[in-house]
Amino acid sequence: MFDEYFNPPGDRHSLPTCEVQDPVIPTGPSESITMDVDAPSG
């Protein structure tokens, strides 16, 4: 079921979307952004 939902006829369009969200899941870039905001604030 999930395969059909994640791999629809136009899965090519879904592939790039997943790749873009992949780097957003880790806390690496998220922590960097928080530090950047804390630097100018402090």
PDB file of N, CA, C and O in Angstrom, chain B, residues numbered from 101:
ATOM      1  N   MET B 101       0.845  -1.198   0.000  1.00  0.00           N
ATOM      2  CA  MET B 101       0.000   0.000   0.000  1.00  0.00           C
ATOM      3  C   MET B 101       0.886   1.256   0.000  1.00  0.00           C
ATOM      4  O   MET B 101       0.708   2.145  -0.833  1.00  0.00           O
ATOM      5  N   PHE B 102       1.839   1.322   0.937  1.00  0.00           N
ATOM      6  CA  PHE B 102       2.703   2.500   1.014  1.00  0.00           C
ATOM      7  C   PHE B 102       3.500   2.666  -0.278  1.00  0.00           C
ATOM      8  O   PHE B 102       3.715   3.779  -0.758  1.00  0.00           O
ATOM      9  N   ASP B 103       3.936   1.525  -0.829  1.00  0.00           N
ATOM     10  CA  ASP B 103       4.716   1.564  -2.063  1.00  0.00           C
ATOM     11  C   ASP B 103       3.939   2.303  -3.148  1.00  0.00           C
ATOM     12  O   ASP B 103       4.501   3.125  -3.873  1.00  0.00           O
ATOM     13  N   GLU B 104       2.655   2.008  -3.254  1.00  0.00           N
ATOM     14  CA  GLU B 104       1.831   2.651  -4.294  1.00  0.00           C
ATOM     15  C   GLU B 104       1.664   4.138  -4.001  1.00  0.00           C
ATOM     16  O   GLU B 104       1.605   4.958  -4.918  1.00  0.00           O
ATOM     17  N   TYR B 105       1.590   4.473  -2.734  1.00  0.00           N
ATOM     18  CA  TYR B 105       1.384   5.885  -2.360  1.00  0.00           C
ATOM     19  C   TYR B 105       2.677   6.687  -2.527  1.00  0.00           C
ATOM     20  O   TYR B 105       2.659   7.834  -2.972  1.00  0.00           O
ATOM     21  N   PHE B 106       3.798   6.060  -2.161  1.00  0.00           N
ATOM     22  CA  PHE B 106       5.086   6.760  -2.273  1.00  0.00           C
ATOM     23  C   PHE B 106       5.663   6.646  -3.681  1.00  0.00           C
ATOM     24  O   PHE B 106       6.450   7.490  -4.110  1.00  0.00           O
ATOM     25  N   ASN B 107       5.259   5.583  -4.402  1.00  0.00           N
ATOM     26  CA  ASN B 107       5.765   5.370  -5.766  1.00  0.00           C
ATOM     27  C   ASN B 107       4.618   5.380  -6.768  1.00  0.00           C
ATOM     28  O   ASN B 107       4.368   4.373  -7.431  1.00  0.00           O
ATOM     29  N   PRO B 108       3.913   6.512  -6.886  1.00  0.00           N
ATOM     30  CA  PRO B 108       2.797   6.617  -7.834  1.00  0.00           C
ATOM     31  C   PRO B 108       3.317   6.621  -9.259  1.00  0.00           C
ATOM     32  O   PRO B 108       4.527   6.541  -9.472  1.00  0.00           O
ATOM     33  N   PRO B 109       2.420   6.712 -10.252  1.00  0.00           N
ATOM     34  CA  PRO B 109       2.826   6.735 -11.661  1.00  0.00           C
ATOM     35  C   PRO B 109       3.867   7.819 -11.909  1.00  0.00           C
ATOM     36  O   PRO B 109       4.740   7.666 -12.763  1.00  0.00           O
ATOM     37  N   GLY B 110       3.773   8.918 -11.158  1.00  0.00           N
ATOM     38  CA  GLY B 110       4.751  10.004 -11.331  1.00  0.00           C
ATOM     39  C   GLY B 110       5.722  10.023 -10.158  1.00  0.00           C
ATOM     40  O   GLY B 110       6.042  11.086  -9.626  1.00  0.00           O
ATOM     41  N   ASP B 111       6.188   8.848  -9.758  1.00  0.00           N
ATOM     42  CA  ASP B 111       7.104   8.766  -8.608  1.00  0.00           C
ATOM     43  C   ASP B 111       8.336   9.636  -8.865  1.00  0.00           C
ATOM     44  O   ASP B 111       9.007  10.058  -7.924  1.00  0.00           O
ATOM     45  N   ARG B 112       8.629   9.899 -10.129  1.00  0.00           N
ATOM     46  CA  ARG B 112       9.811  10.726 -10.449  1.00  0.00           C
ATOM     47  C   ARG B 112       9.679  12.092  -9.753  1.00  0.00           C
ATOM     48  O   ARG B 112      10.671  12.681  -9.326  1.00  0.00           O
ATOM     49  N   HIS B 113       8.473  12.566  -9.653  1.00  0.00           N
ATOM     50  CA  HIS B 113       8.253  13.881  -9.029  1.00  0.00           C
ATOM     51  C   HIS B 113       8.327  13.760  -7.505  1.00  0.00           C
ATOM     52  O   HIS B 113       8.638  14.724  -6.805  1.00  0.00           O
ATOM     53  N   SER B 114       8.032  12.550  -7.006  1.00  0.00           N
ATOM     54  CA  SER B 114       8.027  12.327  -5.549  1.00  0.00           C
ATOM     55  C   SER B 114       9.463  12.093  -5.067  1.00  0.00           C
ATOM     56  O   SER B 114       9.795  12.394  -3.921  1.00  0.00           O
ATOM     57  N   LEU B 115      10.293  11.566  -5.935  1.00  0.00           N
ATOM     58  CA  LEU B 115      11.681  11.261  -5.562  1.00  0.00           C
ATOM     59  C   LEU B 115      12.417  12.518  -5.107  1.00  0.00           C
ATOM     60  O   LEU B 115      12.977  12.537  -4.011  1.00  0.00           O
ATOM     61  N   PRO B 116      12.426  13.565  -5.927  1.00  0.00           N
ATOM     62  CA  PRO B 116      13.129  14.806  -5.555  1.00  0.00           C
ATOM     63  C   PRO B 116      12.576  15.403  -4.266  1.00  0.00           C
ATOM     64  O   PRO B 116      13.319  16.000  -3.486  1.00  0.00           O
ATOM     65  N   THR B 117      11.297  15.245  -4.046  1.00  0.00           N
ATOM     66  CA  THR B 117      10.675  15.810  -2.842  1.00  0.00           C
ATOM     67  C   THR B 117      11.221  15.120  -1.601  1.00  0.00           C
ATOM     68  O   THR B 117      11.453  15.758  -0.573  1.00  0.00           O
ATOM     69  N   CYS B 118      11.423  13.812  -1.707  1.00  0.00           N
ATOM     70  CA  CYS B 118      11.918  13.042  -0.551  1.00  0.00           C
ATOM     71  C   CYS B 118      13.386  13.416  -0.298  1.00  0.00           C
ATOM     72  O   CYS B 118      13.821  13.534   0.847  1.00  0.00           O
ATOM     73  N   GLU B 119      14.128  13.598  -1.378  1.00  0.00           N
ATOM     74  CA  GLU B 119      15.554  13.931  -1.234  1.00  0.00           C
ATOM     75  C   GLU B 119      15.726  15.294  -0.570  1.00  0.00           C
ATOM     76  O   GLU B 119      16.666  15.509   0.195  1.00  0.00           O
ATOM     77  N   VAL B 120      14.823  16.197  -0.867  1.00  0.00           N
ATOM     78  CA  VAL B 120      14.915  17.551  -0.297  1.00  0.00           C
ATOM     79  C   VAL B 120      14.575  17.520   1.187  1.00  0.00           C
ATOM     80  O   VAL B 120      15.127  18.291   1.972  1.00  0.00           O
ATOM     81  N   GLN B 121      13.664  16.629   1.570  1.00  0.00           N
ATOM     82  CA  GLN B 121      13.252  16.556   2.979  1.00  0.00           C
ATOM     83  C   GLN B 121      14.275  15.770   3.789  1.00  0.00           C
ATOM     84  O   GLN B 121      14.371  15.950   5.003  1.00  0.00           O
ATOM     85  N   ASP B 122      15.037  14.905   3.135  1.00  0.00           N
ATOM     86  CA  ASP B 122      16.027  14.082   3.830  1.00  0.00           C
ATOM     87  C   ASP B 122      16.992  14.945   4.646  1.00  0.00           C
ATOM     88  O   ASP B 122      17.159  14.721   5.845  1.00  0.00           O
ATOM     89  N   PRO B 123      17.624  15.924   4.005  1.00  0.00           N
ATOM     90  CA  PRO B 123      18.582  16.790   4.712  1.00  0.00           C
ATOM     91  C   PRO B 123      17.909  17.662   5.767  1.00  0.00           C
ATOM     92  O   PRO B 123      18.575  18.188   6.659  1.00  0.00           O
ATOM     93  N   VAL B 124      16.621  17.810   5.668  1.00  0.00           N
ATOM     94  CA  VAL B 124      15.900  18.659   6.633  1.00  0.00           C
ATOM     95  C   VAL B 124      15.560  17.872   7.895  1.00  0.00           C
ATOM     96  O   VAL B 124      15.304  18.459   8.946  1.00  0.00           O
ATOM     97  N   ILE B 125      15.557  16.543   7.791  1.00  0.00           N
ATOM     98  CA  ILE B 125      15.214  15.684   8.940  1.00  0.00           C
ATOM     99  C   ILE B 125      16.323  15.731  10.001  1.00  0.00           C
ATOM    100  O   ILE B 125      16.032  15.892  11.187  1.00  0.00           O
ATOM    101  N   PRO B 126      17.577  15.593   9.592  1.00  0.00           N
ATOM    102  CA  PRO B 126      18.679  15.625  10.568  1.00  0.00           C
ATOM    103  C   PRO B 126      18.716  16.940  11.331  1.00  0.00           C
ATOM    104  O   PRO B 126      18.218  17.956  10.846  1.00  0.00           O
ATOM    105  N   THR B 127      19.306  16.924  12.528  1.00  0.00           N
ATOM    106  CA  THR B 127      19.374  18.148  13.339  1.00  0.00           C
ATOM    107  C   THR B 127      20.633  18.939  12.991  1.00  0.00           C
ATOM    108  O   THR B 127      20.868  20.007  13.555  1.00  0.00           O
ATOM    109  N   GLY B 128      21.432  18.427  12.077  1.00  0.00           N
ATOM    110  CA  GLY B 128      22.667  19.126  11.685  1.00  0.00           C
ATOM    111  C   GLY B 128      22.362  20.557  11.246  1.00  0.00           C
ATOM    112  O   GLY B 128      22.763  21.505  11.921  1.00  0.00           O
ATOM    113  N   PRO B 129      21.648  20.727  10.112  1.00  0.00           N
ATOM    114  CA  PRO B 129      21.335  22.071   9.598  1.00  0.00           C
ATOM    115  C   PRO B 129      20.436  22.841  10.556  1.00  0.00           C
ATOM    116  O   PRO B 129      20.512  24.067  10.631  1.00  0.00           O
ATOM    117  N   SER B 130      19.600  22.141  11.275  1.00  0.00           N
ATOM    118  CA  SER B 130      18.652  22.802  12.193  1.00  0.00           C
ATOM    119  C   SER B 130      19.427  23.455  13.341  1.00  0.00           C
ATOM    120  O   SER B 130      19.129  24.582  13.736  1.00  0.00           O
ATOM    121  N   GLU B 131      20.413  22.746  13.867  1.00  0.00           N
ATOM    122  CA  GLU B 131      21.198  23.280  14.993  1.00  0.00           C
ATOM    123  C   GLU B 131      22.033  24.480  14.531  1.00  0.00           C
ATOM    124  O   GLU B 131      22.199  25.461  15.255  1.00  0.00           O
ATOM    125  N   SER B 132      22.545  24.373  13.318  1.00  0.00           N
ATOM    126  CA  SER B 132      23.377  25.460  12.779  1.00  0.00           C
ATOM    127  C   SER B 132      22.550  26.741  12.697  1.00  0.00           C
ATOM    128  O   SER B 132      23.038  27.825  13.017  1.00  0.00           O
ATOM    129  N   ILE B 133      21.308  26.609  12.272  1.00  0.00           N
ATOM    130  CA  ILE B 133      20.431  27.785  12.128  1.00  0.00           C
ATOM    131  C   ILE B 133      20.139  28.384  13.504  1.00  0.00           C
ATOM    132  O   ILE B 133      20.109  29.604  13.663  1.00  0.00           O
ATOM    133  N   THR B 134      19.925  27.518  14.494  1.00  0.00           N
ATOM    134  CA  THR B 134      19.607  28.001  15.850  1.00  0.00           C
ATOM    135  C   THR B 134      20.816  28.743  16.422  1.00  0.00           C
ATOM    136  O   THR B 134      20.660  29.767  17.086  1.00  0.00           O
ATOM    137  N   MET B 135      22.001  28.234  16.168  1.00  0.00           N
ATOM    138  CA  MET B 135      23.226  28.869  16.684  1.00  0.00           C
ATOM    139  C   MET B 135      23.404  30.241  16.031  1.00  0.00           C
ATOM    140  O   MET B 135      23.769  31.214  16.690  1.00  0.00           O
ATOM    141  N   ASP B 136      23.140  30.298  14.725  1.00  0.00           N
ATOM    142  CA  ASP B 136      23.285  31.564  13.991  1.00  0.00           C
ATOM    143  C   ASP B 136      22.372  32.633  14.587  1.00  0.00           C
ATOM    144  O   ASP B 136      22.749  33.801  14.686  1.00  0.00           O
ATOM    145  N   VAL B 137      21.187  32.225  14.974  1.00  0.00           N
ATOM    146  CA  VAL B 137      20.209  33.182  15.519  1.00  0.00           C
ATOM    147  C   VAL B 137      20.600  33.576  16.940  1.00  0.00           C
ATOM    148  O   VAL B 137      20.315  34.688  17.384  1.00  0.00           O
ATOM    149  N   ASP B 138      21.252  32.660  17.647  1.00  0.00           N
ATOM    150  CA  ASP B 138      21.628  32.939  19.038  1.00  0.00           C
ATOM    151  C   ASP B 138      22.854  33.862  19.073  1.00  0.00           C
ATOM    152  O   ASP B 138      23.003  34.666  19.993  1.00  0.00           O
ATOM    153  N   ALA B 139      23.720  33.743  18.077  1.00  0.00           N
ATOM    154  CA  ALA B 139      24.940  34.555  18.034  1.00  0.00           C
ATOM    155  C   ALA B 139      24.594  36.054  18.011  1.00  0.00           C
ATOM    156  O   ALA B 139      25.044  36.797  18.884  1.00  0.00           O
ATOM    157  N   PRO B 140      23.811  36.503  17.037  1.00  0.00           N
ATOM    158  CA  PRO B 140      23.463  37.930  16.940  1.00  0.00           C
ATOM    159  C   PRO B 140      22.568  38.369  18.099  1.00  0.00           C
ATOM    160  O   PRO B 140      22.575  39.537  18.487  1.00  0.00           O
ATOM    161  N   SER B 141      21.805  37.432  18.646  1.00  0.00           N
ATOM    162  CA  SER B 141      20.869  37.776  19.725  1.00  0.00           C
ATOM    163  C   SER B 141      21.652  38.053  21.010  1.00  0.00           C
ATOM    164  O   SER B 141      21.307  38.957  21.771  1.00  0.00           O
ATOM    165  N   GLY B 142      22.714  37.263  21.248  1.00  0.00           N
ATOM    166  CA  GLY B 142      23.481  37.414  22.489  1.00  0.00           C
ATOM    167  C   GLY B 142      24.483  38.512  22.284  1.00  0.00           C
ATOM    168  O   GLY B 142      25.250  38.825  23.195  1.00  0.00           O
TER     169      GLY B 142
END
